[in-house]
Structures are given as structure tokens and as C-alpha cells.
Amino acid sequence: MIRCPWHCWEFDIKTGQSWCDPNSVRAKAYKVDVENGAELAKGPFVAETCKVVVEDDYVVLEL
């Protein structure tokens, strides 16, 4: 499981299944479109990374 630090919503890290009932929380929805990234902007870009370790049954992200 992984949990959003801002909303405390939980997700199964293997499947992406959300365990949050969207009808029980107030969150604004936005219309989105999926487009090819190369058409939107040209790089070079560097992705932010963080250290990830597995301890027993927990995935730990060091931010």
C-alpha cells in the first residue's frame, strides 16, 4: 500500500487500485486530456527521485 501524504488516500502499489471511496471525500474533479509529451514541450528535463526501500511489509519512501 502507498498513501498520499496530503490526502491520506491509499493505493495498492502493485495494481494502482484506490482504496478511497470518492463519494466519501470532497475533492474537486478536473477535465484532463492525454497528449504526447514531445508535442507539448522539448527537454532536457530531469525527474525528481527519492530513495525507496522495502522494510518487512512496508514500502518506505525517503523524501
PDB file of N, CA, C and O in Angstrom, chain B, residues numbered from 101:
ATOM      1  N   MET B 101       0.846  -1.177   0.000  1.00  0.00           N
ATOM      2  CA  MET B 101       0.000   0.000   0.000  1.00  0.00           C
ATOM      3  C   MET B 101       0.888   1.236   0.000  1.00  0.00           C
ATOM      4  O   MET B 101       1.974   1.239   0.580  1.00  0.00           O
ATOM      5  N   ILE B 102       0.414   2.273  -0.653  1.00  0.00           N
ATOM      6  CA  ILE B 102       1.077   3.567  -0.615  1.00  0.00           C
ATOM      7  C   ILE B 102      -0.001   4.593  -0.304  1.00  0.00           C
ATOM      8  O   ILE B 102      -1.139   4.465  -0.756  1.00  0.00           O
ATOM      9  N   ARG B 103       0.359   5.611   0.468  1.00  0.00           N
ATOM     10  CA  ARG B 103      -0.619   6.597   0.907  1.00  0.00           C
ATOM     11  C   ARG B 103      -0.171   7.993   0.506  1.00  0.00           C
ATOM     12  O   ARG B 103       0.997   8.350   0.662  1.00  0.00           O
ATOM     13  N   CYS B 104      -1.110   8.784  -0.014  1.00  0.00           N
ATOM     14  CA  CYS B 104      -0.845  10.179  -0.359  1.00  0.00           C
ATOM     15  C   CYS B 104      -0.640  10.961   0.940  1.00  0.00           C
ATOM     16  O   CYS B 104      -1.506  10.935   1.814  1.00  0.00           O
ATOM     17  N   PRO B 105       0.496  11.658   1.080  1.00  0.00           N
ATOM     18  CA  PRO B 105       0.742  12.394   2.325  1.00  0.00           C
ATOM     19  C   PRO B 105      -0.174  13.604   2.505  1.00  0.00           C
ATOM     20  O   PRO B 105      -0.344  14.080   3.627  1.00  0.00           O
ATOM     21  N   TRP B 106      -0.762  14.105   1.430  1.00  0.00           N
ATOM     22  CA  TRP B 106      -1.637  15.273   1.527  1.00  0.00           C
ATOM     23  C   TRP B 106      -3.084  14.881   1.793  1.00  0.00           C
ATOM     24  O   TRP B 106      -3.761  15.531   2.590  1.00  0.00           O
ATOM     25  N   HIS B 107      -3.566  13.837   1.147  1.00  0.00           N
ATOM     26  CA  HIS B 107      -4.984  13.469   1.228  1.00  0.00           C
ATOM     27  C   HIS B 107      -5.241  12.218   2.054  1.00  0.00           C
ATOM     28  O   HIS B 107      -6.383  11.935   2.415  1.00  0.00           O
ATOM     29  N   CYS B 108      -4.172  11.458   2.357  1.00  0.00           N
ATOM     30  CA  CYS B 108      -4.266  10.187   3.086  1.00  0.00           C
ATOM     31  C   CYS B 108      -5.060   9.138   2.317  1.00  0.00           C
ATOM     32  O   CYS B 108      -5.595   8.208   2.920  1.00  0.00           O
ATOM     33  N   TRP B 109      -5.145   9.272   0.997  1.00  0.00           N
ATOM     34  CA  TRP B 109      -5.788   8.251   0.185  1.00  0.00           C
ATOM     35  C   TRP B 109      -4.801   7.117  -0.005  1.00  0.00           C
ATOM     36  O   TRP B 109      -3.607   7.362  -0.178  1.00  0.00           O
ATOM     37  N   GLU B 110      -5.275   5.881   0.024  1.00  0.00           N
ATOM     38  CA  GLU B 110      -4.407   4.713  -0.087  1.00  0.00           C
ATOM     39  C   GLU B 110      -4.596   4.015  -1.426  1.00  0.00           C
ATOM     40  O   GLU B 110      -5.702   3.942  -1.963  1.00  0.00           O
ATOM     41  N   PHE B 111      -3.478   3.499  -1.953  1.00  0.00           N
ATOM     42  CA  PHE B 111      -3.487   2.805  -3.231  1.00  0.00           C
ATOM     43  C   PHE B 111      -2.658   1.537  -3.108  1.00  0.00           C
ATOM     44  O   PHE B 111      -1.659   1.503  -2.389  1.00  0.00           O
ATOM     45  N   ASP B 112      -3.082   0.493  -3.817  1.00  0.00           N
ATOM     46  CA  ASP B 112      -2.293  -0.733  -3.927  1.00  0.00           C
ATOM     47  C   ASP B 112      -1.171  -0.444  -4.918  1.00  0.00           C
ATOM     48  O   ASP B 112      -1.439  -0.160  -6.085  1.00  0.00           O
ATOM     49  N   ILE B 113       0.076  -0.512  -4.474  1.00  0.00           N
ATOM     50  CA  ILE B 113       1.207  -0.124  -5.320  1.00  0.00           C
ATOM     51  C   ILE B 113       1.389  -1.068  -6.505  1.00  0.00           C
ATOM     52  O   ILE B 113       1.954  -0.665  -7.521  1.00  0.00           O
ATOM     53  N   LYS B 114       0.927  -2.311  -6.401  1.00  0.00           N
ATOM     54  CA  LYS B 114       1.075  -3.267  -7.499  1.00  0.00           C
ATOM     55  C   LYS B 114       0.045  -3.062  -8.593  1.00  0.00           C
ATOM     56  O   LYS B 114       0.353  -3.236  -9.772  1.00  0.00           O
ATOM     57  N   THR B 115      -1.188  -2.690  -8.219  1.00  0.00           N
ATOM     58  CA  THR B 115      -2.272  -2.608  -9.200  1.00  0.00           C
ATOM     59  C   THR B 115      -2.747  -1.185  -9.469  1.00  0.00           C
ATOM     60  O   THR B 115      -3.359  -0.925 -10.504  1.00  0.00           O
ATOM     61  N   GLY B 116      -2.470  -0.254  -8.545  1.00  0.00           N
ATOM     62  CA  GLY B 116      -2.977   1.108  -8.677  1.00  0.00           C
ATOM     63  C   GLY B 116      -4.398   1.244  -8.159  1.00  0.00           C
ATOM     64  O   GLY B 116      -4.974   2.331  -8.223  1.00  0.00           O
ATOM     65  N   GLN B 117      -4.980   0.155  -7.642  1.00  0.00           N
ATOM     66  CA  GLN B 117      -6.346   0.179  -7.105  1.00  0.00           C
ATOM     67  C   GLN B 117      -6.431   1.183  -5.964  1.00  0.00           C
ATOM     68  O   GLN B 117      -5.636   1.122  -5.026  1.00  0.00           O
ATOM     69  N   SER B 118      -7.371   2.091  -6.032  1.00  0.00           N
ATOM     70  CA  SER B 118      -7.583   3.068  -4.970  1.00  0.00           C
ATOM     71  C   SER B 118      -8.505   2.472  -3.917  1.00  0.00           C
ATOM     72  O   SER B 118      -9.509   1.840  -4.244  1.00  0.00           O
ATOM     73  N   TRP B 119      -8.155   2.680  -2.640  1.00  0.00           N
ATOM     74  CA  TRP B 119      -8.993   2.221  -1.549  1.00  0.00           C
ATOM     75  C   TRP B 119      -9.773   3.380  -0.949  1.00  0.00           C
ATOM     76  O   TRP B 119     -10.348   3.250   0.132  1.00  0.00           O
ATOM     77  N   CYS B 120      -9.795   4.510  -1.642  1.00  0.00           N
ATOM     78  CA  CYS B 120     -10.546   5.681  -1.201  1.00  0.00           C
ATOM     79  C   CYS B 120     -11.906   5.668  -1.884  1.00  0.00           C
ATOM     80  O   CYS B 120     -11.998   5.475  -3.097  1.00  0.00           O
ATOM     81  N   ASP B 121     -12.936   5.870  -1.119  1.00  0.00           N
ATOM     82  CA  ASP B 121     -14.284   5.990  -1.684  1.00  0.00           C
ATOM     83  C   ASP B 121     -14.463   7.437  -2.120  1.00  0.00           C
ATOM     84  O   ASP B 121     -14.609   8.305  -1.259  1.00  0.00           O
ATOM     85  N   PRO B 122     -14.457   7.739  -3.417  1.00  0.00           N
ATOM     86  CA  PRO B 122     -14.542   9.130  -3.871  1.00  0.00           C
ATOM     87  C   PRO B 122     -15.836   9.830  -3.457  1.00  0.00           C
ATOM     88  O   PRO B 122     -15.899  11.059  -3.459  1.00  0.00           O
ATOM     89  N   ASN B 123     -16.859   9.069  -3.106  1.00  0.00           N
ATOM     90  CA  ASN B 123     -18.115   9.688  -2.668  1.00  0.00           C
ATOM     91  C   ASN B 123     -18.070  10.107  -1.201  1.00  0.00           C
ATOM     92  O   ASN B 123     -18.954  10.821  -0.729  1.00  0.00           O
ATOM     93  N   SER B 124     -17.034   9.660  -0.475  1.00  0.00           N
ATOM     94  CA  SER B 124     -16.974   9.997   0.953  1.00  0.00           C
ATOM     95  C   SER B 124     -16.050  11.178   1.245  1.00  0.00           C
ATOM     96  O   SER B 124     -15.943  11.608   2.394  1.00  0.00           O
ATOM     97  N   VAL B 125     -15.388  11.701   0.225  1.00  0.00           N
ATOM     98  CA  VAL B 125     -14.481  12.843   0.426  1.00  0.00           C
ATOM     99  C   VAL B 125     -14.843  13.951  -0.547  1.00  0.00           C
ATOM    100  O   VAL B 125     -15.447  13.724  -1.595  1.00  0.00           O
ATOM    101  N   ARG B 126     -14.454  15.150  -0.166  1.00  0.00           N
ATOM    102  CA  ARG B 126     -14.713  16.294  -1.035  1.00  0.00           C
ATOM    103  C   ARG B 126     -13.425  16.633  -1.775  1.00  0.00           C
ATOM    104  O   ARG B 126     -12.492  17.190  -1.197  1.00  0.00           O
ATOM    105  N   ALA B 127     -13.387  16.297  -3.034  1.00  0.00           N
ATOM    106  CA  ALA B 127     -12.235  16.605  -3.876  1.00  0.00           C
ATOM    107  C   ALA B 127     -12.751  17.122  -5.209  1.00  0.00           C
ATOM    108  O   ALA B 127     -13.667  16.546  -5.796  1.00  0.00           O
ATOM    109  N   LYS B 128     -12.162  18.203  -5.679  1.00  0.00           N
ATOM    110  CA  LYS B 128     -12.592  18.796  -6.934  1.00  0.00           C
ATOM    111  C   LYS B 128     -12.064  17.961  -8.103  1.00  0.00           C
ATOM    112  O   LYS B 128     -10.899  17.561  -8.100  1.00  0.00           O
ATOM    113  N   ALA B 129     -12.891  17.702  -9.077  1.00  0.00           N
ATOM    114  CA  ALA B 129     -12.501  16.956 -10.268  1.00  0.00           C
ATOM    115  C   ALA B 129     -12.189  17.934 -11.396  1.00  0.00           C
ATOM    116  O   ALA B 129     -12.804  18.997 -11.488  1.00  0.00           O
ATOM    117  N   TYR B 130     -11.249  17.582 -12.241  1.00  0.00           N
ATOM    118  CA  TYR B 130     -10.851  18.420 -13.372  1.00  0.00           C
ATOM    119  C   TYR B 130     -10.888  17.600 -14.641  1.00  0.00           C
ATOM    120  O   TYR B 130     -10.554  16.415 -14.626  1.00  0.00           O
ATOM    121  N   LYS B 131     -11.290  18.213 -15.736  1.00  0.00           N
ATOM    122  CA  LYS B 131     -11.254  17.571 -17.044  1.00  0.00           C
ATOM    123  C   LYS B 131      -9.794  17.518 -17.484  1.00  0.00           C
ATOM    124  O   LYS B 131      -9.065  18.500 -17.347  1.00  0.00           O
ATOM    125  N   VAL B 132      -9.371  16.378 -18.008  1.00  0.00           N
ATOM    126  CA  VAL B 132      -7.999  16.234 -18.477  1.00  0.00           C
ATOM    127  C   VAL B 132      -7.983  15.648 -19.878  1.00  0.00           C
ATOM    128  O   VAL B 132      -8.928  14.985 -20.305  1.00  0.00           O
ATOM    129  N   ASP B 133      -6.887  15.905 -20.583  1.00  0.00           N
ATOM    130  CA  ASP B 133      -6.640  15.323 -21.895  1.00  0.00           C
ATOM    131  C   ASP B 133      -5.268  14.663 -21.863  1.00  0.00           C
ATOM    132  O   ASP B 133      -4.361  15.147 -21.186  1.00  0.00           O
ATOM    133  N   VAL B 134      -5.114  13.576 -22.582  1.00  0.00           N
ATOM    134  CA  VAL B 134      -3.827  12.896 -22.685  1.00  0.00           C
ATOM    135  C   VAL B 134      -3.227  13.254 -24.032  1.00  0.00           C
ATOM    136  O   VAL B 134      -3.841  13.034 -25.076  1.00  0.00           O
ATOM    137  N   GLU B 135      -2.004  13.815 -24.000  1.00  0.00           N
ATOM    138  CA  GLU B 135      -1.322  14.208 -25.227  1.00  0.00           C
ATOM    139  C   GLU B 135       0.106  13.706 -25.197  1.00  0.00           C
ATOM    140  O   GLU B 135       0.667  13.462 -24.129  1.00  0.00           O
ATOM    141  N   ASN B 136       0.688  13.553 -26.365  1.00  0.00           N
ATOM    142  CA  ASN B 136       2.074  13.142 -26.481  1.00  0.00           C
ATOM    143  C   ASN B 136       2.959  14.224 -25.873  1.00  0.00           C
ATOM    144  O   ASN B 136       2.882  15.385 -26.276  1.00  0.00           O
ATOM    145  N   GLY B 137       3.794  13.856 -24.912  1.00  0.00           N
ATOM    146  CA  GLY B 137       4.641  14.823 -24.221  1.00  0.00           C
ATOM    147  C   GLY B 137       5.585  15.559 -25.150  1.00  0.00           C
ATOM    148  O   GLY B 137       5.869  16.737 -24.932  1.00  0.00           O
ATOM    149  N   ALA B 138       6.077  14.888 -26.184  1.00  0.00           N
ATOM    150  CA  ALA B 138       7.007  15.522 -27.116  1.00  0.00           C
ATOM    151  C   ALA B 138       6.354  16.677 -27.865  1.00  0.00           C
ATOM    152  O   ALA B 138       7.046  17.590 -28.318  1.00  0.00           O
ATOM    153  N   GLU B 139       5.042  16.649 -27.999  1.00  0.00           N
ATOM    154  CA  GLU B 139       4.329  17.721 -28.684  1.00  0.00           C
ATOM    155  C   GLU B 139       4.101  18.923 -27.763  1.00  0.00           C
ATOM    156  O   GLU B 139       3.888  20.037 -28.241  1.00  0.00           O
ATOM    157  N   LEU B 140       4.145  18.702 -26.450  1.00  0.00           N
ATOM    158  CA  LEU B 140       3.872  19.777 -25.502  1.00  0.00           C
ATOM    159  C   LEU B 140       5.100  20.605 -25.170  1.00  0.00           C
ATOM    160  O   LEU B 140       5.018  21.831 -25.102  1.00  0.00           O
ATOM    161  N   ALA B 141       6.233  19.958 -24.964  1.00  0.00           N
ATOM    162  CA  ALA B 141       7.446  20.676 -24.567  1.00  0.00           C
ATOM    163  C   ALA B 141       8.673  19.852 -24.919  1.00  0.00           C
ATOM    164  O   ALA B 141       8.631  18.622 -24.918  1.00  0.00           O
ATOM    165  N   LYS B 142       9.746  20.531 -25.215  1.00  0.00           N
ATOM    166  CA  LYS B 142      11.007  19.853 -25.505  1.00  0.00           C
ATOM    167  C   LYS B 142      11.923  20.011 -24.300  1.00  0.00           C
ATOM    168  O   LYS B 142      11.921  21.061 -23.657  1.00  0.00           O
ATOM    169  N   GLY B 143      12.721  18.963 -23.980  1.00  0.00           N
ATOM    170  CA  GLY B 143      13.606  18.933 -22.808  1.00  0.00           C
ATOM    171  C   GLY B 143      14.903  19.655 -23.058  1.00  0.00           C
ATOM    172  O   GLY B 143      14.992  20.441 -24.002  1.00  0.00           O
ATOM    173  N   PRO B 144      15.902  19.419 -22.256  1.00  0.00           N
ATOM    174  CA  PRO B 144      16.044  18.274 -21.355  1.00  0.00           C
ATOM    175  C   PRO B 144      15.365  18.514 -20.018  1.00  0.00           C
ATOM    176  O   PRO B 144      15.400  19.622 -19.482  1.00  0.00           O
ATOM    177  N   PHE B 145      14.751  17.477 -19.487  1.00  0.00           N
ATOM    178  CA  PHE B 145      14.108  17.535 -18.190  1.00  0.00           C
ATOM    179  C   PHE B 145      14.758  16.503 -17.279  1.00  0.00           C
ATOM    180  O   PHE B 145      15.259  15.481 -17.748  1.00  0.00           O
ATOM    181  N   VAL B 146      14.749  16.768 -15.989  1.00  0.00           N
ATOM    182  CA  VAL B 146      15.297  15.830 -15.019  1.00  0.00           C
ATOM    183  C   VAL B 146      14.186  15.490 -14.038  1.00  0.00           C
ATOM    184  O   VAL B 146      13.606  16.383 -13.421  1.00  0.00           O
ATOM    185  N   ALA B 147      13.888  14.208 -13.891  1.00  0.00           N
ATOM    186  CA  ALA B 147      12.844  13.772 -12.970  1.00  0.00           C
ATOM    187  C   ALA B 147      13.373  13.789 -11.543  1.00  0.00           C
ATOM    188  O   ALA B 147      14.508  13.387 -11.289  1.00  0.00           O
ATOM    189  N   GLU B 148      12.546  14.258 -10.613  1.00  0.00           N
ATOM    190  CA  GLU B 148      12.903  14.211  -9.195  1.00  0.00           C
ATOM    191  C   GLU B 148      12.780  12.764  -8.724  1.00  0.00           C
ATOM    192  O   GLU B 148      11.806  12.085  -9.050  1.00  0.00           O
ATOM    193  N   THR B 149      13.747  12.299  -7.971  1.00  0.00           N
ATOM    194  CA  THR B 149      13.716  10.932  -7.480  1.00  0.00           C
ATOM    195  C   THR B 149      13.837  10.931  -5.965  1.00  0.00           C
ATOM    196  O   THR B 149      14.254  11.922  -5.365  1.00  0.00           O
ATOM    197  N   CYS B 150      13.474   9.823  -5.360  1.00  0.00           N
ATOM    198  CA  CYS B 150      13.644   9.664  -3.922  1.00  0.00           C
ATOM    199  C   CYS B 150      14.025   8.215  -3.641  1.00  0.00           C
ATOM    200  O   CYS B 150      13.743   7.320  -4.437  1.00  0.00           O
ATOM    201  N   LYS B 151      14.667   8.001  -2.503  1.00  0.00           N
ATOM    202  CA  LYS B 151      15.101   6.659  -2.132  1.00  0.00           C
ATOM    203  C   LYS B 151      13.889   5.837  -1.693  1.00  0.00           C
ATOM    204  O   LYS B 151      13.056   6.312  -0.921  1.00  0.00           O
ATOM    205  N   VAL B 152      13.794   4.597  -2.190  1.00  0.00           N
ATOM    206  CA  VAL B 152      12.699   3.692  -1.848  1.00  0.00           C
ATOM    207  C   VAL B 152      13.307   2.393  -1.332  1.00  0.00           C
ATOM    208  O   VAL B 152      14.177   1.804  -1.973  1.00  0.00           O
ATOM    209  N   VAL B 153      12.838   1.952  -0.165  1.00  0.00           N
ATOM    210  CA  VAL B 153      13.278   0.675   0.393  1.00  0.00           C
ATOM    211  C   VAL B 153      12.057  -0.104   0.860  1.00  0.00           C
ATOM    212  O   VAL B 153      11.001   0.474   1.120  1.00  0.00           O
ATOM    213  N   VAL B 154      12.209  -1.421   0.965  1.00  0.00           N
ATOM    214  CA  VAL B 154      11.143  -2.271   1.492  1.00  0.00           C
ATOM    215  C   VAL B 154      11.597  -2.792   2.843  1.00  0.00           C
ATOM    216  O   VAL B 154      12.645  -3.429   2.950  1.00  0.00           O
ATOM    217  N   GLU B 155      10.806  -2.521   3.877  1.00  0.00           N
ATOM    218  CA  GLU B 155      11.087  -2.995   5.231  1.00  0.00           C
ATOM    219  C   GLU B 155       9.911  -3.848   5.681  1.00  0.00           C
ATOM    220  O   GLU B 155       8.810  -3.342   5.893  1.00  0.00           O
ATOM    221  N   ASP B 156      10.153  -5.142   5.825  1.00  0.00           N
ATOM    222  CA  ASP B 156       9.098  -6.100   6.159  1.00  0.00           C
ATOM    223  C   ASP B 156       7.990  -5.983   5.124  1.00  0.00           C
ATOM    224  O   ASP B 156       8.230  -6.249   3.946  1.00  0.00           O
ATOM    225  N   ASP B 157       6.778  -5.593   5.526  1.00  0.00           N
ATOM    226  CA  ASP B 157       5.649  -5.471   4.595  1.00  0.00           C
ATOM    227  C   ASP B 157       5.393  -4.037   4.172  1.00  0.00           C
ATOM    228  O   ASP B 157       4.315  -3.729   3.664  1.00  0.00           O
ATOM    229  N   TYR B 158       6.379  -3.136   4.374  1.00  0.00           N
ATOM    230  CA  TYR B 158       6.161  -1.722   4.110  1.00  0.00           C
ATOM    231  C   TYR B 158       7.112  -1.218   3.024  1.00  0.00           C
ATOM    232  O   TYR B 158       8.282  -1.599   2.984  1.00  0.00           O
ATOM    233  N   VAL B 159       6.598  -0.362   2.151  1.00  0.00           N
ATOM    234  CA  VAL B 159       7.426   0.371   1.191  1.00  0.00           C
ATOM    235  C   VAL B 159       7.686   1.723   1.838  1.00  0.00           C
ATOM    236  O   VAL B 159       6.749   2.440   2.190  1.00  0.00           O
ATOM    237  N   VAL B 160       8.960   2.069   1.993  1.00  0.00           N
ATOM    238  CA  VAL B 160       9.334   3.315   2.659  1.00  0.00           C
ATOM    239  C   VAL B 160       9.962   4.265   1.647  1.00  0.00           C
ATOM    240  O   VAL B 160      10.944   3.920   0.989  1.00  0.00           O
ATOM    241  N   LEU B 161       9.398   5.451   1.527  1.00  0.00           N
ATOM    242  CA  LEU B 161       9.916   6.498   0.647  1.00  0.00           C
ATOM    243  C   LEU B 161      10.608   7.532   1.501  1.00  0.00           C
ATOM    244  O   LEU B 161      10.003   8.074   2.427  1.00  0.00           O
ATOM    245  N   GLU B 162      11.854   7.815   1.213  1.00  0.00           N
ATOM    246  CA  GLU B 162      12.586   8.857   1.946  1.00  0.00           C
ATOM    247  C   GLU B 162      12.533  10.133   1.123  1.00  0.00           C
ATOM    248  O   GLU B 162      13.133  10.218   0.052  1.00  0.00           O
ATOM    249  N   LEU B 163      11.805  11.133   1.632  1.00  0.00           N
ATOM    250  CA  LEU B 163      11.655  12.398   0.918  1.00  0.00           C
ATOM    251  C   LEU B 163      12.554  13.466   1.487  1.00  0.00           C
ATOM    252  O   LEU B 163      12.553  14.597   1.000  1.00  0.00           O
TER     253      LEU B 163
END
